[in-house]
Amino acid sequence: MPNHVKSAGQNGPAKEPPFEEALEKLEAVVEAMEGDDLPLETLMAKYAEGAKLVKICQEKLAEAELKIQQLEKTAAGELKLKPADLAEE
């Protein structure tokens, strides 16, 4: 029966939502914070949720930017992914 117990903190980094879903959730959080007269505790919870969603979106955008920077054109004009140069300094 212990297999049915849900762990509250294990759904975060292991399974992040796709960028579009995180952005939609973030927009909903902002709308709720702007539109309603929410109690301070609820506002703080919404703020924390929004901060997590912002971090997810920023990470996804950084990953996409890195992949775009890694694309290079071949002599035939085709785009191919070149290996990342992980040595920064």
N, CA, C and O of each residue as an XYZ file, in Angstrom:
356
protein
N       0.788     -1.205      0.000
C       0.000      0.000      0.000
C       0.831      1.271      0.000
O       0.303      2.303     -0.414
N       2.079      1.284      0.426
C       2.877      2.495      0.377
C       3.080      3.010     -1.041
O       3.449      4.171     -1.220
N       2.851      2.183     -2.048
C       3.013      2.627     -3.424
C       1.973      3.657     -3.833
O       2.173      4.365     -4.820
N       0.870      3.761     -3.102
C      -0.190      4.693     -3.449
C      -0.006      6.063     -2.821
O      -0.780      6.981     -3.093
N       1.008      6.209     -1.984
C       1.241      7.479     -1.303
C       1.898      8.439     -2.284
O       2.887      8.093     -2.930
N       1.340      9.663     -2.397
C       1.897     10.667     -3.293
C       2.903     11.518     -2.540
O       2.660     11.914     -1.400
N       4.023     11.797     -3.171
C       5.021     12.683     -2.593
C       4.841     14.063     -3.182
O       4.869     14.229     -4.402
N       4.657     15.057     -2.329
C       4.339     16.409     -2.780
C       5.502     17.070     -3.496
O       5.266     17.806     -4.455
N       6.731     16.853     -3.090
C       7.846     17.590     -3.640
C       8.558     16.917     -4.793
O       9.586     17.424     -5.241
N       8.063     15.803     -5.293
C       8.799     15.073     -6.308
C       8.320     15.333     -7.720
O       8.849     14.722     -8.649
N       7.355     16.199     -7.933
C       6.865     16.450     -9.283
C       7.532     17.646     -9.938
O       7.283     17.888    -11.119
N       8.363     18.405     -9.244
C       8.959     19.631     -9.755
C       9.936     19.406    -10.888
O       9.511     19.254    -12.034
N      11.234     19.377    -10.612
C      12.246     19.332    -11.653
C      12.217     18.061    -12.499
O      12.629     18.093    -13.659
N      11.747     16.955    -11.955
C      11.769     15.703    -12.691
C      10.841     15.743    -13.904
O      11.160     15.166    -14.943
N       9.698     16.415    -13.783
C       8.755     16.443    -14.887
C       8.210     17.863    -15.042
O       7.137     18.189    -14.534
N       8.971     18.701    -15.754
C       8.545     20.072    -15.982
C       7.576     20.113    -17.148
O       7.678     19.316    -18.081
N       6.630     21.048    -17.092
C       5.705     21.177    -18.218
C       6.414     21.753    -19.439
O       7.450     22.402    -19.297
N       5.877     21.527    -20.630
C       6.456     22.152    -21.823
C       6.372     23.675    -21.702
O       5.590     24.199    -20.909
N       7.183     24.377    -22.493
C       7.250     25.836    -22.420
C       5.875     26.474    -22.558
O       5.505     27.340    -21.765
N       5.121     26.049    -23.558
C       3.824     26.665    -23.820
C       2.867     26.507    -22.638
O       2.133     27.433    -22.291
N       2.887     25.332    -22.031
C       2.016     25.075    -20.874
C       2.445     25.921    -19.677
O       1.600     26.481    -18.978
N       3.749     26.016    -19.440
C       4.249     26.832    -18.336
C       3.897     28.300    -18.553
O       3.541     28.999    -17.605
N       3.993     28.769    -19.792
C       3.667     30.159    -20.100
C       2.177     30.428    -19.885
O       1.807     31.470    -19.343
N       1.330     29.504    -20.303
C      -0.119     29.659    -20.089
C      -0.444     29.718    -18.596
O      -1.248     30.543    -18.161
N       0.189     28.833    -17.812
C      -0.042     28.831    -16.372
C       0.439     30.140    -15.755
O      -0.215     30.695    -14.871
N       1.583     30.628    -16.223
C       2.116     31.891    -15.711
C       1.167     33.045    -16.017
O       0.923     33.898    -15.163
N       0.633     33.069    -17.239
C      -0.321     34.112    -17.597
C      -1.569     34.045    -16.710
O      -2.108     35.079    -16.316
N      -2.022     32.836    -16.399
C      -3.190     32.676    -15.529
C      -2.892     33.165    -14.112
O      -3.750     33.770    -13.468
N      -1.688     32.906    -13.633
C      -1.293     33.367    -12.298
C      -1.279     34.895    -12.257
O      -1.801     35.502    -11.323
N      -0.679     35.507    -13.275
C      -0.612     36.969    -13.321
C      -2.013     37.562    -13.383
O      -2.314     38.535    -12.693
N      -2.866     36.972    -14.212
C      -4.247     37.462    -14.338
C      -4.985     37.363    -13.003
O      -5.706     38.285    -12.620
N      -4.806     36.257    -12.303
C      -5.467     36.074    -11.004
C      -4.955     37.101     -9.990
O      -5.724     37.633     -9.190
N      -3.660     37.367    -10.036
C      -3.089     38.317     -9.083
C      -3.529     39.745     -9.386
O      -3.712     40.544     -8.468
N      -3.699     40.064    -10.643
C      -4.103     41.411    -11.031
C      -5.600     41.652    -10.850
O      -6.015     42.759    -10.505
N      -6.400     40.630    -11.079
C      -7.833     40.827    -11.146
C      -8.606     40.667     -9.857
O      -9.658     41.286     -9.700
N      -8.140     39.884     -8.959
C      -8.912     39.572     -7.756
C      -8.344     40.262     -6.533
O      -7.160     40.592     -6.471
N      -9.220     40.470     -5.562
C      -8.762     40.935     -4.248
C      -8.456     39.697     -3.416
O      -9.297     39.198     -2.669
N      -7.236     39.223     -3.569
C      -6.838     37.994     -2.900
C      -6.216     38.303     -1.544
O      -5.581     39.342     -1.366
N      -6.404     37.392     -0.588
C      -5.732     37.556      0.706
C      -4.211     37.475      0.511
O      -3.731     36.879     -0.452
N      -3.484     38.068      1.415
C      -2.027     38.119      1.328
C      -1.412     36.727      1.184
O      -0.494     36.543      0.385
N      -1.898     35.753      1.936
C      -1.344     34.395      1.863
C      -1.520     33.805      0.469
O      -0.618     33.145     -0.048
N      -2.680     34.040     -0.140
C      -2.931     33.532     -1.491
C      -2.032     34.247     -2.495
O      -1.499     33.618     -3.409
N      -1.864     35.553     -2.331
C      -0.971     36.305     -3.217
C       0.459     35.785     -3.131
O       1.142     35.661     -4.147
N       0.906     35.485     -1.926
C       2.263     34.962     -1.743
C       2.416     33.596     -2.412
O       3.442     33.313     -3.031
N       1.395     32.757     -2.284
C       1.441     31.441     -2.919
C       1.460     31.583     -4.444
O       2.201     30.877     -5.128
N       0.639     32.501     -4.974
C       0.611     32.746     -6.418
C       1.952     33.289     -6.893
O       2.436     32.912     -7.961
N       2.555     34.177     -6.099
C       3.858     34.735     -6.441
C       4.911     33.627     -6.523
O       5.706     33.590     -7.462
N       4.913     32.732     -5.544
C       5.873     31.623     -5.526
C       5.666     30.716     -6.729
O       6.631     30.284     -7.360
N       4.406     30.426     -7.048
C       4.103     29.599     -8.216
C       4.578     30.294     -9.497
O       5.161     29.663    -10.378
N       4.323     31.583     -9.585
C       4.755     32.351    -10.752
C       6.264     32.377    -10.896
O       6.782     32.280    -12.008
N       6.976     32.507     -9.785
C       8.442     32.522     -9.819
C       8.991     31.197    -10.355
O       9.945     31.181    -11.133
N       8.379     30.084     -9.930
C       8.804     28.773    -10.437
C       8.551     28.657    -11.933
O       9.383     28.135    -12.675
N       7.390     29.149    -12.370
C       7.046     29.076    -13.787
C       7.970     29.960    -14.624
O       8.347     29.587    -15.735
N       8.331     31.119    -14.101
C       9.271     31.999    -14.809
C      10.605     31.282    -14.986
O      11.202     31.331    -16.061
N      11.066     30.623    -13.943
C      12.341     29.901    -14.015
C      12.284     28.798    -15.076
O      13.226     28.621    -15.849
N      11.179     28.064    -15.105
C      11.018     27.004    -16.107
C      11.062     27.598    -17.512
O      11.752     27.078    -18.390
N      10.324     28.691    -17.723
C      10.289     29.326    -19.047
C      11.670     29.830    -19.451
O      12.083     29.658    -20.598
N      12.383     30.451    -18.517
C      13.720     30.958    -18.823
C      14.673     29.824    -19.189
O      15.472     29.957    -20.116
N      14.591     28.716    -18.465
C      15.457     27.575    -18.763
C      15.152     26.992    -20.139
O      16.064     26.660    -20.897
N      13.859     26.871    -20.458
C      13.471     26.320    -21.763
C      13.934     27.244    -22.891
O      14.404     26.767    -23.924
N      13.806     28.560    -22.704
C      14.254     29.511    -23.718
C      15.771     29.462    -23.878
O      16.274     29.560    -24.997
N      16.503     29.312    -22.782
C      17.964     29.214    -22.853
C      18.383     27.960    -23.607
O      19.330     27.997    -24.392
N      17.685     26.850    -23.376
C      17.978     25.608    -24.107
C      17.734     25.789    -25.599
O      18.539     25.359    -26.426
N      16.622     26.425    -25.935
C      16.302     26.651    -27.348
C      17.331     27.566    -27.996
O      17.750     27.333    -29.130
N      17.737     28.605    -27.279
C      18.736     29.528    -27.819
C      20.055     28.809    -28.076
O      20.699     29.045    -29.099
N      20.460     27.945    -27.168
C      21.694     27.182    -27.339
C      21.612     26.297    -28.581
O      22.562     26.230    -29.360
N      20.485     25.624    -28.765
C      20.324     24.765    -29.935
C      20.369     25.575    -31.224
O      20.961     25.141    -32.212
N      19.751     26.744    -31.217
C      19.776     27.604    -32.400
C      21.199     28.051    -32.698
O      21.610     28.075    -33.858
N      21.954     28.403    -31.667
C      23.338     28.826    -31.860
C      24.206     27.688    -32.386
O      25.218     27.932    -33.043
N      23.822     26.460    -32.103
C      24.610     25.312    -32.524
C      24.317     24.894    -33.963
O      25.065     24.104    -34.540
N      23.248     25.411    -34.544
C      22.929     25.047    -35.917
C      23.941     25.674    -36.860
O      24.320     26.833    -36.694
N      24.373     24.917    -37.837
C      25.279     25.449    -38.846
C      24.840     24.951    -40.214
O      24.251     23.877    -40.337
N      25.128     25.723    -41.218
C      24.765     25.327    -42.570
C      25.882     24.499    -43.176
O      27.064     24.802    -43.011
N      25.488     23.446    -43.882
C      26.453     22.641    -44.613
C      26.676     23.289    -45.976
O      26.016     24.274    -46.309
N      27.584     22.755    -46.752
C      27.878     23.301    -48.074
C      26.647     23.246    -48.981
O      26.498     24.079    -49.874
N      25.768     22.272    -48.755
C      24.560     22.127    -49.570
C      23.447     23.048    -49.087
O      22.362     23.061    -49.669
N      23.697     23.811    -48.040
C      22.688     24.724    -47.526
C      21.763     24.106    -46.489
O      20.803     24.746    -46.058
N      22.037     22.880    -46.086
C      21.213     22.226    -45.081
C      21.701     22.618    -43.683
O      22.894     22.830    -43.466
N      20.765     22.709    -42.749
C      21.136     23.003    -41.377
C      21.404     21.706    -40.637
O      20.644     20.746    -40.757
N      22.481     21.680    -39.877
C      22.760     20.516    -39.033
C      23.248     21.008    -37.692
O      23.813     22.096    -37.579
N      23.025     20.195    -36.679
C      23.399     20.546    -35.323
C      24.861     20.208    -35.113
O      25.263     19.058    -35.288
N      25.662     21.198    -34.738
C      27.075     20.926    -34.457
C      27.225     20.640    -32.970
O      26.402     21.096    -32.176
N      28.238     19.908    -32.577
C      28.412     19.582    -31.165
C      28.667     20.839    -30.347
O      29.308     21.782    -30.811
N      28.157     20.837    -29.127
C      28.326     21.987    -28.249
C      29.756     22.067    -27.757
O      30.370     21.052    -27.428
N      30.285     23.283    -27.709
C      31.609     23.512    -27.143
C      31.413     23.885    -25.681
O      31.097     25.032    -25.364
N      31.599     22.920    -24.797
C      31.299     23.127    -23.383
C      32.460     23.773    -22.625
O      32.293     24.165    -21.471
N      33.621     23.890    -23.248
C      34.753     24.532    -22.595
C      34.593     26.042    -22.724
O      34.778     26.607    -23.802
N      34.242     26.698    -21.598
C      33.979     28.123    -21.638
C      35.252     28.928    -21.485
O      35.445     29.913    -22.198
N      36.114     28.537    -20.583
C      37.348     29.307    -20.362
C      38.514     28.391    -20.149
O      39.636     28.856    -19.948
